[in-house]
Amino acid sequence: MDHLPSELSGGEMQRVALCRALVTGPELVLADEPTGNLDAWTGAGILKILTELSSEDAAKFALVMVTHSPEAAAICDRVLTLEEGVLK
């Protein structure tokens, strides 16, 4: 709370960006590597939040995520892969 944006770490900036995106109550969230700059514990927390808010029960928003992380992909209902330029 006492830092300027330029003084935040990459992970702190990523968490702030996620909060800013979710606070508006979007119908669709496009997440590009949402855990990329985070430690494992914080990343797991972010994935838990995204899972809970995008679940069928909550139906707060649809989530489209791009990730290299198998752990992050595991929270998704449907996983598509890009292999040699072909979406599978």
C-alpha positions in Angstrom: 0.0 0.0 0.0 3.0 2.3 0.5 4.6 1.7 -2.9 4.4 3.4 -6.2 3.5 1.1 -9.1 7.1 1.2 -10.4 8.3 -0.1 -7.0 6.2 -3.3 -7.1 7.6 -6.7 -8.0 6.4 -8.5 -11.1 4.3 -10.8 -8.9 2.8 -7.9 -7.0 1.9 -6.2 -10.3 0.3 -9.4 -11.5 -1.8 -9.8 -8.4 -2.9 -6.1 -8.6 -3.9 -6.6 -12.3 -5.9 -9.6 -11.4 -7.8 -7.8 -8.7 -8.4 -4.8 -11.0 -9.8 -7.2 -13.6 -12.1 -9.1 -11.2 -13.5 -6.1 -9.2 -15.5 -4.9 -12.2 -17.5 -8.1 -12.3 -16.6 -9.2 -15.9 -18.5 -11.9 -17.8 -15.3 -13.1 -19.4 -11.7 -13.1 -18.1 -8.8 -13.6 -20.5 -5.8 -14.7 -18.4 -2.4 -14.9 -20.0 -0.1 -16.8 -17.7 -1.9 -15.8 -14.5 0.7 -17.6 -12.3 3.8 -16.8 -14.4 5.5 -14.4 -12.0 4.2 -15.9 -8.8 5.7 -18.3 -6.3 4.0 -21.7 -6.0 2.0 -20.9 -2.9 0.6 -17.6 -4.3 0.0 -19.1 -7.7 -2.0 -21.9 -6.1 -4.1 -19.3 -4.3 -4.7 -17.4 -7.5 -5.8 -20.6 -9.3 -8.1 -21.4 -6.4 -9.8 -18.0 -6.7 -10.1 -18.3 -10.4 -11.6 -21.8 -10.0 -14.1 -20.8 -7.4 -15.3 -17.7 -9.3 -15.6 -19.4 -12.6 -17.2 -22.6 -11.4 -20.6 -23.6 -12.7 -22.0 -23.0 -9.2 -20.7 -19.5 -8.9 -21.1 -18.7 -12.6 -19.4 -15.3 -12.0 -17.5 -15.3 -15.3 -16.1 -17.5 -18.1 -12.4 -18.0 -18.0 -10.1 -18.4 -21.0 -6.5 -19.0 -19.9 -3.2 -19.3 -21.8 -0.5 -21.1 -19.8 2.6 -23.3 -20.0 1.8 -24.6 -16.5 0.3 -28.1 -16.3 -1.0 -27.2 -12.8 -2.8 -24.1 -14.1 -4.3 -26.0 -17.0 -5.5 -28.7 -14.7 -8.2 -26.4 -13.2 -9.8 -25.9 -16.6 -12.9 -27.9 -17.8 -11.4 -28.0 -21.3 -7.8 -27.9 -22.4 -6.6 -27.2 -25.9 -3.0 -27.4 -26.9 -1.0 -25.6 -29.6 1.4 -28.1 -31.3 3.5 -26.9 -34.2 1.0 -24.2 -35.0 -2.0 -26.5 -34.9 -4.7 -26.1 -32.2 -5.6 -29.6 -30.9 
